Amino acid sequence: MRTITSGAVTGAVRQLFLSACRMPESGALAAIRSAWQEETCAPAKEALRQLVENARIAQQTGMPYCQDTGMAVVFVELGQDVRIEGDLSHAIQEGVRQAYEEG
């Protein structure tokens, strides 16, 4: 059986949220760029242009890609031979809190 500390979970969640808020996944960004190039409706094209620009700024400055933090949703897959030392729910919530505070 493998044991993972709640502190390790908190740190991993924090880092994942910071990464996610600072730069969209490359495939998603490529899809946004493609949609921007193909869009014919001026307001929609401008919205997509702003998303591409936000991604560029986020990459250069480390600032969040999107200022609307929304609601954190975390899905966990935990193997049967893994044990979390401490409260898993609290560890996840703390990692999200730290990331939101820092990022």
LOVEXTI-253216 format. One line per 4 residues: number of its first residue (from 1); for each residue z, y negated, x of C-alpha. Coordinates in pm, whole numbers. Each point is the difference from the previous one (the first is absolute). Layout:
N
NUM> Z:Y:X ~ ...
This chain:
103
1> 0:0:0 ~ -87:-347:124 ~ 241:-287:-57 ~ -119:-360:-21
5> 249:-285:-3 ~ -11:-259:-274 ~ -29:-263:276 ~ -325:160:117
9> -131:-10:-357 ~ 97:-368:-31 ~ -176:-86:325 ~ -315:190:-94
13> -19:-160:-346 ~ 59:-346:150 ~ -282:47:252 ~ -242:142:-257
17> 60:-290:-239 ~ -40:-257:277 ~ -327:160:107 ~ -128:24:-356
21> 76:-362:-83 ~ -156:-136:319 ~ -331:180:-11 ~ -182:198:-267
25> -124:347:85 ~ -335:-23:181 ~ -191:187:-272 ~ 135:-234:-267
29> -92:-306:205 ~ -351:138:57 ~ -37:50:-376 ~ 114:-359:-65
33> -249:-133:256 ~ -280:206:-153 ~ 85:-120:-350 ~ 9:-360:126
37> -349:32:149 ~ -142:159:-315 ~ 175:-215:-262 ~ -221:-240:-194
41> 260:-171:-222 ~ 116:-314:185 ~ 370:9:-103 ~ 28:371:80
45> -179:-50:332 ~ 245:-277:89 ~ 300:219:-86 ~ -134:277:223
49> -70:-250:279 ~ 361:-114:-19 ~ 121:361:32 ~ -212:48:312
53> 130:-330:142 ~ 360:99:-79 ~ -52:325:189 ~ -133:-191:303
57> 298:-237:-4 ~ 247:287:-44 ~ -151:184:294 ~ 14:-307:226
61> 343:-130:-99 ~ 196:303:-121 ~ 63:-182:-328 ~ -12:205:-321
65> -349:72:-129 ~ 100:-76:-357 ~ 287:-227:-100 ~ 54:184:-328
69> 242:271:108 ~ -6:165:-342 ~ 221:302:-46 ~ 50:264:266
73> -97:351:-105 ~ 82:279:243 ~ -109:361:-36 ~ 190:257:207
77> -106:351:91 ~ 291:194:145 ~ -41:353:129 ~ 245:269:-103
81> 124:38:359 ~ 81:-370:43 ~ 337:-156:-64 ~ 71:-373:-14
85> 333:-95:151 ~ 120:-274:-235 ~ -136:-148:-320 ~ -382:20:-8
89> -40:-249:-284 ~ 225:-256:170 ~ -181:51:333 ~ -337:-71:-163
93> 132:-303:-187 ~ 153:-138:319 ~ -326:45:192 ~ -188:-188:-272
97> 265:-274:-4 ~ -17:-43:376 ~ -380:-13:-1 ~ -10:-255:-283
101> 258:-214:178 ~ -179:19:334 ~ -360:-4:-117
